[in-house]
Structures are given as structure tokens and as C-alpha cells.
Amino acid sequence: MTRRRSSRRRVEARPRRVVASLTLAALAYSVMQMMVVPALPAIQRDLDASADAVAWLISAFLLSTAISTPLLGRLGDRFGKGRMLIAALVIFTLGSLLGALAPSLEALIVARVLQGCGGAVFPLAYGLARDTLPPERVAVAIGTVSGSFGIGGSAGLVLSGPLVDHVSWHAIFWVGIAMSVVAIPLVAATLPLGGRRPPSPILDLRLLVLPAVWPANAIGVLAGFGMYATGYLVPQLVQADPAHGDVGFGAGVTATSLFLLPALLSGLAAGIWAGALTRRFGPRMPLMLGAIGMVAGYALLAFAHDIRWPVYVGTLLAHGIGLNLLLAAMANAVVAAVPATRTGEAAGVNTMLRTVGGALGGQVVAAVALVGAGAAGLPTSRGFMLAFGLCAALLALAVVLAALIPAQRRL
């Protein structure tokens, strides 16, 4: 007991290093989750694959994340969150290395499965923040780590274009390797590796019906839907050639990055702001603000996507400020509502559901955007209006769910 308290005091003496190591670990995964999306056409051409086959690079990643995240989160509760965080990062690094060297689509799909295991860094990081930091720093720390999910996704979309255009699609996997190679020794040097050994069961279903947990989990599905929907719709919109349809700006892959840059720059600040609001008012307020911001952004994109500046502003509101407020407050709501020995498990389930929502988001809006498509099969202005409108309606439901979350004690 004395040794454990001594270890905690040593960690509390350097909270900035703790937050930095957790955020870097989270960024390694979050950058790679979306970085492959703009590279899919280049991969398809280079490996002489069909569009359906290449789509498995997204599906395999999401399925792996959905399965591995709650499992590794619970194992972290049982055998040590720091130890499992390093294990997740090592598996992710191996997947990134395989992706960088992949000679075939089959090898690349295996690489994405391994990378998907990195999704466990989020529940493990939330649990480590709660276990090791002073109580007054926990909410902001979780907000910062959560902010890396949205900012990493935006960064992946922004960086992918220049790398694919000027190097090759193999280069995007070296980015994941570089980040995780730095994160692993930093985590090992900064955070305790061991942990509590709570009794079974592996998944306590009672956690899922707690008054603050079930609305946060439902919001997680909607947030994931919106995030992946934006990651699909905005590049499709801005790259569409107006000479062959009634919508688009004819942007290249690299130019598309500029439309996503405001969301990237605002993401981390929004996550930190959400943590500060949560610390003062509880998670309900930033959850509602985040959902309202996403609704406003999607509404603007639905009705004014034929002009450049509303696309910038709408993406900023939906994918930058709104999404990151929502993600950070959602994580804090779950962490505050469950016992410390179940943090990894509960946060893992929330991350899994967010991933499920993401898988649905990309597929559903892709189909909706094609409503009214002509013989060429190109999305139309009406299709984009319906797709962004659907996202706005679903995030309006998130506002209602956020209002159902009871007031919580400070973390």
C-alpha cells in the first residue's frame, strides 16, 4: 500500500507529462483512423483492386476496434491499464509496419486489423488519468485526450492528401509508426504499469443502465455516425466537379485538406474547454453545447453547401468545435459515473459503440448522398442536403439525450 501511494505521488508531481504521454498515445491511433480514407483511390489503383475490396480497409479497422476495445479496456482494469496501453500500442505499431511494407491488399487488410486494436488507448487513457492525476485535473485531462480523437481524425484527413500526392500511400503508415514509437517509451517512463485485480465478470451489464451511462453510450453512437459521415461527405462534396453535376468545387486531394483545416485547429482547444466546463458544471452542459454545435454545422452544410465559406464554417462547427466538445464531455460523463475499478470496461464499451456508429455513418450517408443521382451515378446537391440533414436530425436527438444525464459530482 505504501509503495502504491508513493508511486501515485510521483505521478501527481508531473501531471503535464502524464497528460502529454496519454494524448500522444491517443493521437497515434486517431490520426490513422481517417488517414487511409483519402488514400483509397490510390491504393485501389496501385494494388489493382476493386472498390468493394478496398472498402475492407475501413471495415476491418472498425470491426477490430469494436471487438478489441472493450476487451483490452477490461483487461486493463484487471491487470494494469499502463501495461495494456503499451500492449495496444505495440500491436498498433506492428500493424503500421505491416501496412508500410504491405505488398498486397490482403496484407494491408491484416495491417488494418492490427491497427484497430489501438482503439483501446482511449478507455485505458481515461482510466489512467483518473487513477494517477489529482482530482481537480482529471476532467481537463480527459477532455484533452478526447480532443485528440477529433483532432487526430481531422489531421489524418489533412495530411493524407499531400503524402499520397507527393510520396505514396505507404507513407501514411510510417506516420503511425513514428508517433507510436515515441509514445511507447514515454508511457512506460511516466505511468504505472500495474493495477487492481477486481473480480469477474468481464462485463458488468449493470453499468450499461446507469442513469449517466446509457445516454452517454447512445450519444456515442450518434457522435461516431456524425464523425465518419463528415469524413466521407466533405471530401466528396468539395472534390465533386461542378462541370459534371450541380455541386462541388473541383478540389484536388491536397486542396481538400484546406476545408478540413479549421476543424483540425479547433479540435484540441474544444476538448480542453469541454474539460474545464465539465469540472465546473458537470458533463451535461458541454454535451449539450457540443451536440447543438454539430446540429448547427450540419444544418449550414445542408442548405448552403454551394458556397465555400459556409462549408468552412459548417465543418468547423460540426467536425471541430461541436464534435470535440461532445467527445470530451461524453468520456467524462462515463468515467465519473462508474467505479474506478470499472473505468476501462465502461469507457471501452462507449468507444466500441462510437465505432459502431462510425461504421454506420459512412455507409448510410454514402447511400443517401446518391439519392437523385443521374445516369453517371454522381452525388447531387439534393443528395448532400439530405445526407447532412440526416446528420443534423440525429445530433438533435443527442441534445435530448444529453439533457437526460443527471448532474454529477466533480471528477
C-alpha positions in Angstrom: 0.0 0.0 0.0 2.8 2.4 0.9 4.6 1.7 -2.4 1.3 2.3 -4.4 0.8 5.6 -2.6 4.4 6.6 -3.3 4.0 5.8 -7.0 0.8 7.9 -7.1 2.6 10.8 -5.5 5.4 10.6 -8.0 3.0 10.6 -10.9 1.0 13.5 -9.5 4.2 15.5 -9.3 4.4 15.6 -13.1 0.8 15.8 -14.4 1.8 17.5 -17.6 4.0 14.6 -18.6 1.1 12.2 -17.8 -1.3 14.2 -20.0 1.3 14.5 -22.8 2.0 10.8 -22.9 -1.7 9.8 -22.9 -2.5 12.4 -25.5 0.3 11.3 -27.8 -0.7 7.6 -27.4 -4.3 8.6 -28.4 -3.2 10.7 -31.3 -1.2 7.8 -32.8 -4.5 5.8 -33.2 -6.8 8.7 -34.0 -4.6 10.0 -36.9 -4.6 6.6 -38.6 -8.4 6.1 -38.2 -9.2 8.6 -41.0 -5.8 8.9 -42.8 -6.5 5.9 -45.1 -9.8 7.3 -46.4 -8.5 9.9 -48.9 -5.8 7.3 -50.0 -8.3 4.6 -51.0 -8.4 5.5 -54.7 -4.6 5.5 -54.9 -4.4 2.1 -53.1 -7.1 0.7 -55.4 -5.1 1.7 -58.5 -1.7 0.6 -57.1 -2.9 -2.8 -56.0 -5.3 -3.3 -58.9 -8.2 -4.0 -56.6 -12.0 -3.4 -56.8 -13.7 -0.6 -54.8 -15.6 -3.2 -52.7 -12.4 -4.9 -51.8 -10.6 -1.7 -50.8 -13.6 -0.7 -48.6 -12.5 -3.6 -46.3 -9.6 -1.3 -45.2 -12.1 0.7 -43.4 -14.5 -2.1 -42.3 -11.7 -4.3 -40.9 -10.3 -1.4 -38.9 -13.6 -0.5 -37.4 -14.5 -4.1 -36.6 -11.2 -4.7 -34.9 -11.7 -1.6 -32.8 -15.2 -2.6 -31.8 -14.1 -6.0 -30.7 -10.8 -5.3 -29.1 -11.5 -2.0 -27.3 -13.9 -3.2 -24.5 -11.8 -6.4 -24.1 -8.5 -4.6 -23.6 -10.2 -2.0 -21.5 -11.4 -4.6 -19.1 -8.0 -6.4 -19.1 -6.5 -3.1 -18.2 -8.8 -2.8 -15.1 -7.8 -6.3 -14.1 -4.0 -6.5 -14.9 -2.9 -2.9 -15.2 -4.0 -0.1 -17.5 -0.4 1.0 -18.2 0.6 -2.5 -19.2 -2.4 -2.9 -21.5 -1.9 0.6 -23.0 1.7 -0.4 -24.0 0.4 -3.7 -25.4 -2.2 -1.9 -27.5 0.4 0.5 -28.9 2.8 -2.3 -29.7 0.1 -4.2 -31.7 -0.8 -0.9 -33.4 2.9 -0.4 -34.3 3.2 -3.8 -35.8 0.1 -3.2 -37.9 1.5 0.1 -39.1 4.8 -1.5 -40.0 2.9 -4.2 -42.0 0.9 -1.5 -43.7 4.0 0.4 -44.7 5.5 -2.7 -46.2 2.4 -4.4 -47.5 2.8 -6.0 -50.9 -0.9 -6.8 -51.4 -4.4 -5.8 -50.4 -4.7 -8.9 -48.2 -1.6 -7.9 -46.2 -3.0 -4.4 -45.9 -6.3 -5.6 -44.5 -4.4 -7.6 -41.8 -2.4 -4.5 -41.0 -5.6 -2.5 -40.5 -7.0 -5.2 -38.2 -3.9 -4.9 -36.0 -4.1 -1.1 -36.1 -7.7 -1.3 -35.0 -6.6 -2.7 -31.6 -5.1 0.7 -30.9 -8.6 2.0 -30.2 -8.2 0.6 -26.7 -5.8 3.6 -25.9 -8.9 5.7 -25.2 -10.6 3.8 -22.4 -7.1 2.9 -20.9 -6.0 6.6 -21.1 -9.2 7.7 -19.3 -8.7 5.2 -16.6 -5.0 6.1 -16.1 -5.9 9.8 -15.9 -8.5 9.0 -13.2 -6.1 6.7 -11.3 -3.0 8.9 -11.4 -3.9 12.6 -11.5 -5.1 14.9 -8.8 -8.9 15.0 -8.8 -9.0 18.7 -9.9 -7.0 17.8 -13.1 -8.9 14.7 -14.2 -11.7 16.4 -16.2 -9.4 18.6 -18.2 -7.0 15.7 -18.8 -9.8 13.5 -20.2 -11.0 16.4 -22.3 -7.6 16.8 -23.8 -7.2 13.1 -24.6 -10.7 13.0 -26.0 -10.0 16.1 -28.1 -7.2 14.2 -29.7 -9.8 11.8 -31.2 -11.4 14.5 -33.2 -8.2 16.5 -34.0 -6.4 13.3 -34.9 -9.2 12.3 -37.3 -9.0 15.8 -38.9 -5.2 15.7 -39.0 -5.3 12.3 -40.8 -7.6 13.7 -43.5 -5.5 16.9 -43.8 -2.1 15.1 -44.0 -3.2 12.2 -46.2 -3.5 14.2 -49.4 0.0 15.7 -49.5 1.6 12.4 -48.5 -0.3 10.4 -51.2 0.3 13.1 -53.9 4.0 13.7 -53.2 5.2 10.4 -51.7 3.0 7.4 -51.8 0.2 5.8 -49.8 2.8 3.7 -47.9 4.0 6.9 -46.3 0.8 7.3 -44.2 1.6 4.2 -42.3 5.1 5.5 -41.4 3.3 8.4 -39.6 1.6 5.9 -37.3 4.9 4.2 -36.6 6.7 7.4 -35.8 4.0 8.5 -33.3 3.7 5.2 -31.5 7.5 4.7 -31.3 7.7 7.9 -29.4 4.6 7.2 -27.3 5.6 3.8 -26.0 8.7 4.7 -24.1 7.1 7.9 -22.8 4.1 5.9 -21.4 6.5 3.3 -19.9 8.6 6.0 -18.2 5.7 8.2 -17.0 2.8 5.9 -16.0 2.4 3.0 -13.5 2.1 -0.3 -15.4 0.4 -2.4 -12.7 -3.2 -2.1 -11.3 -6.0 -3.6 -9.3 -7.3 -7.1 -9.8 -11.1 -6.8 -9.5 -13.3 -9.9 -9.6 -15.2 -11.2 -12.6 -17.5 -10.8 -14.5 -15.5 -9.4 -17.6 -18.5 -7.2 -18.4 -20.8 -5.9 -15.7 -24.1 -5.3 -17.5 -25.4 -3.2 -14.7 -23.0 -0.4 -15.7 -24.8 -0.1 -19.0 -28.1 1.1 -17.4 -26.7 3.6 -15.0 -28.5 7.0 -15.4 -25.5 8.8 -16.8 -24.0 5.9 -18.8 -26.8 4.8 -21.1 -27.5 8.3 -22.5 -23.7 8.8 -23.0 -23.5 5.5 -24.8 -26.4 6.4 -27.1 -24.7 9.8 -27.8 -21.5 7.9 -28.6 -23.3 6.1 -31.4 -24.6 9.4 -32.8 -21.2 11.1 -32.4 -19.4 8.3 -34.3 -22.1 8.4 -37.0 -21.5 12.2 -37.4 -17.7 12.0 -37.4 -17.4 9.4 -40.1 -20.2 10.9 -42.1 -18.3 14.2 -42.2 -15.1 12.4 -43.1 -16.9 11.0 -46.1 -19.2 13.8 -47.2 -17.0 16.8 -47.1 -14.2 15.4 -49.3 -16.9 14.0 -51.7 -18.6 17.4 -51.8 -15.5 19.6 -52.3 -13.9 17.2 -54.8 -17.0 16.9 -57.0 -16.6 18.6 -60.4 -19.3 21.2 -61.0 -18.8 20.7 -64.7 -20.3 17.2 -64.4 -23.1 17.9 -61.9 -24.8 20.6 -59.9 -22.5 20.6 -56.9 -18.8 20.7 -55.9 -15.7 22.9 -56.2 -13.4 20.5 -58.2 -10.8 20.5 -55.4 -7.9 18.0 -55.5 -6.9 15.7 -52.7 -4.4 18.2 -51.2 -6.8 21.2 -51.7 -9.4 19.3 -49.8 -7.2 19.5 -46.7 -7.8 23.2 -46.5 -11.6 22.7 -46.0 -10.8 20.5 -43.0 -8.0 22.7 -41.5 -10.3 24.8 -39.3 -11.7 21.7 -37.7 -8.2 20.4 -37.1 -7.0 23.7 -35.5 -10.0 24.0 -33.2 -10.2 20.4 -32.0 -7.7 20.3 -29.1 -8.9 23.7 -27.8 -12.5 22.4 -27.8 -11.5 19.3 -25.9 -9.7 21.3 -23.2 -12.6 23.7 -23.0 -15.0 20.8 -22.5 -12.9 19.5 -19.7 -12.9 22.9 -18.0 -16.7 23.2 -18.4 -17.1 19.7 -17.0 -15.0 20.4 -14.0 -17.1 23.4 -13.2 -20.6 22.4 -14.3 -20.6 18.7 -14.9 -20.7 17.0 -18.3 -24.3 17.8 -19.2 -23.6 21.4 -20.3 -20.7 20.7 -22.7 -22.5 17.7 -24.0 -25.5 19.8 -25.0 -23.3 22.6 -26.4 -21.3 20.1 -28.5 -24.5 18.5 -29.9 -26.0 21.9 -30.7 -22.8 22.9 -32.4 -22.9 19.8 -34.5 -26.6 20.4 -35.4 -25.8 24.0 -36.5 -22.8 22.9 -38.6 -24.8 20.2 -40.4 -27.7 22.5 -41.0 -25.4 25.0 -42.6 -23.8 22.3 -44.7 -27.2 21.0 -45.7 -28.6 24.3 -47.0 -25.5 26.3 -48.1 -23.0 23.8 -49.5 -22.8 25.5 -52.8 -20.7 28.4 -51.4 -17.2 27.9 -50.0 -17.4 29.9 -46.7 -20.4 28.0 -45.3 -18.6 24.7 -45.9 -15.6 26.0 -43.9 -17.8 27.3 -41.1 -20.1 24.3 -41.1 -17.2 21.9 -40.9 -15.6 23.9 -38.1 -18.9 23.8 -36.1 -19.7 20.1 -36.8 -16.3 18.4 -37.0 -14.2 20.8 -35.0 -15.9 22.5 -32.0 -19.1 20.5 -31.7 -17.6 17.0 -32.1 -14.7 17.6 -29.7 -16.9 19.2 -27.0 -19.2 16.2 -27.3 -16.4 13.5 -27.2 -14.7 15.1 -24.2 -17.8 15.6 -22.2 -19.1 12.1 -23.1 -15.9 10.5 -21.8 -16.0 12.5 -18.6 -19.7 11.5 -18.1 -18.9 7.8 -18.3 -15.7 8.0 -16.1 -17.5 9.9 -13.4 -20.4 7.6 -13.2 -18.6 4.2 -12.7 -16.3 2.8 -10.0 -12.6 3.3 -10.6 -12.1 -0.4 -11.0 -14.5 -0.4 -13.9 -13.3 2.7 -15.8 -11.6 0.8 -18.6 -14.5 -1.5 -19.1 -17.2 1.2 -19.2 -15.1 3.6 -21.4 -14.2 0.7 -23.7 -17.9 -0.1 -24.3 -18.5 3.6 -25.0 -15.6 3.6 -27.5 -17.0 0.5 -29.1 -20.4 2.0 -29.6 -18.8 5.1 -31.1 -17.0 2.9 -33.6 -20.3 1.1 -34.4 -21.9 4.5 -35.1 -18.9 5.4 -37.3 -19.3 2.2 -39.4 -23.0 3.0 -39.9 -22.3 6.7 -40.6 -20.0 6.2 -43.6 -22.3 3.6 -45.2 -25.6 5.3 -44.6 -24.6 8.8 -45.8 -22.9 7.3 -48.9 -26.2 5.8 -49.9 -28.3 8.9 -49.0 -25.9 11.2 -50.9 -26.7 9.2 -54.1 -30.5 10.0 -53.9 -31.5 11.6 -57.1 -28.2 10.7 -58.8 -28.3 10.7 -62.6 -27.0 8.1 -65.0 -23.4 8.9 -64.2 -24.1 7.9 -60.6 -22.6 11.2 -59.1 -24.0 12.7 -55.9 -26.3 15.7 -56.4 -26.9 18.8 -54.4 -30.2 17.3 -53.2 -28.3 14.2 -52.0 -25.9 16.2 -50.0 -28.7 18.2 -48.5 -30.5 15.0 -47.4 -27.3 13.4 -46.0 -26.2 16.5 -44.0 -29.9 17.0 -42.9 -29.9 13.4 -41.6 -26.8 14.1 -39.5 -28.4 17.3 -38.1 -31.6 15.3 -37.1 -29.6 12.6 -35.4 -27.5 15.1 -33.5 -30.6 16.9 -32.4 -31.5 13.6 -30.7 -28.2 13.8 -29.0 -29.2 17.2 -27.5 -32.2 15.5 -25.9 -30.2 12.5 -24.6 -27.6 15.0 -23.1 -30.4 16.7 -21.2 -31.3 13.3 -19.6 -27.9 12.9 -18.0 -28.2 13.7 -14.2 -26.0 16.3 -12.5 -22.8 14.6 -11.4 -20.2 15.2 -8.8 -16.9 16.6 -9.9 -14.2 14.2 -11.0 
